[in-house]
């Protein structure tokens, strides 16, 4: 994974997810932290998609908060105090998202080549 290839919005959301994990004293950032961070913006893409699908965004947020409260907290100093890591689950999701983004870019290049006389 190459975070420099992520959009600014995703980088910001990952930063907020990390902050959520740190403030809750969680050892790692997981999918729920990221989704929670993405749903902070009522006008953002994640909230808009949920609304368009008929989901209750507030209920989703409450469920996420409940799930995050189940994550064990770690307190006390140590060599890695103040650091959180990405879980394998979130890492797999991010890797899959990166692969999908690559496929979409390939499809876009192919579409442009077919319909506009060359890739741009």
C-alpha positions in Angstrom: 0.0 0.0 0.0 1.2 3.5 -0.9 -0.6 6.1 1.2 0.7 8.9 -1.1 -1.6 7.5 -3.8 -4.7 8.0 -1.6 -6.9 11.0 -2.2 -6.6 13.9 0.2 -10.1 13.0 1.6 -9.0 9.4 2.4 -5.7 10.5 3.9 -7.7 12.9 6.2 -10.2 10.1 7.1 -7.3 7.8 7.9 -5.8 10.5 10.2 -9.1 10.9 11.9 -9.5 7.2 12.3 -6.0 7.0 13.9 -7.0 9.8 16.2 -10.1 8.0 17.2 -8.1 4.9 18.0 -5.5 6.8 20.0 -8.1 8.7 22.0 -9.9 5.4 22.8 -6.6 3.8 23.8 -6.9 1.2 21.1 -3.8 -0.5 19.9 -4.8 -0.5 16.2 -6.9 1.3 13.7 -9.6 -1.0 12.3 -12.4 -0.8 9.7 -14.9 0.6 12.2 -12.5 3.5 13.1 -12.3 4.4 9.4 -16.0 4.1 8.6 -16.7 6.2 11.7 -14.3 8.8 10.5 -15.8 8.7 7.0 -19.3 9.2 8.4 -18.3 12.3 10.4 -19.1 14.5 7.4 -22.8 14.5 6.8 -22.2 15.8 3.2 -19.4 13.3 2.5 -19.5 10.5 0.0 -19.9 7.7 2.6 -22.9 9.4 4.4 -24.4 10.2 1.0 -24.2 6.6 -0.2 -25.8 5.4 3.0 -28.6 7.9 2.7 -29.2 7.1 -1.0 -29.5 3.4 -0.1 -32.1 4.2 2.5 -29.9 3.6 5.6 -30.2 5.6 8.8 -26.8 7.2 9.1 -27.3 8.1 12.7 -28.2 4.4 13.5 -25.1 3.3 11.6 -23.0 5.7 13.7 -24.5 4.4 16.9 -23.8 0.8 15.9 -20.2 1.7 15.1 -19.8 3.5 18.4 -21.1 0.4 20.2 -18.7 -1.8 18.3 -15.8 0.4 19.0 -16.6 0.4 22.7 -16.1 -3.4 22.7 -12.5 -3.0 21.5 -10.1 -3.5 24.4 -8.3 -0.3 25.6 -4.6 -0.4 26.4 -3.2 2.1 28.9 0.2 2.8 30.3 3.5 3.7 28.9 5.8 1.6 26.8 8.0 1.6 23.8 5.0 2.1 21.5 2.9 4.5 23.6 1.1 6.9 21.3 1.3 4.7 18.3 -1.4 2.7 16.7 -1.2 0.2 13.9 -3.5 -0.8 11.1 -5.2 -4.2 11.6 -4.9 -6.9 9.1 -8.6 -6.5 8.4 -8.2 -2.9 7.5 -5.0 -3.6 5.6 -6.9 -6.1 3.4 -9.7 -3.7 2.7 -7.3 -0.9 1.8 -5.3 -3.3 -0.5 -8.5 -4.4 -2.2 -9.6 -0.8 -2.6 -6.3 0.0 -4.2 -6.7 -2.9 -6.6 -10.2 -1.7 -7.6 -8.9 1.9 -8.1 -6.2 0.5 -10.4 -8.8 -1.4 -12.4 -11.0 1.6 -12.7 -8.0 3.7 -14.0 -7.3 1.0 -16.5 -10.9 0.9 -17.7 -10.9 4.7 -17.9 -7.7 4.7 -20.0 -9.2 2.0 -22.3 -12.5 4.0 -22.6 -10.6 7.2 -23.5 -8.5 5.3 -26.1 -11.6 3.9 -27.7 -13.6 7.0 -27.7 -11.2 9.8 -27.9 -8.4 8.5 -30.1 -5.9 7.8 -27.4 -5.2 7.6 -23.7 -4.8 10.9 -21.8 
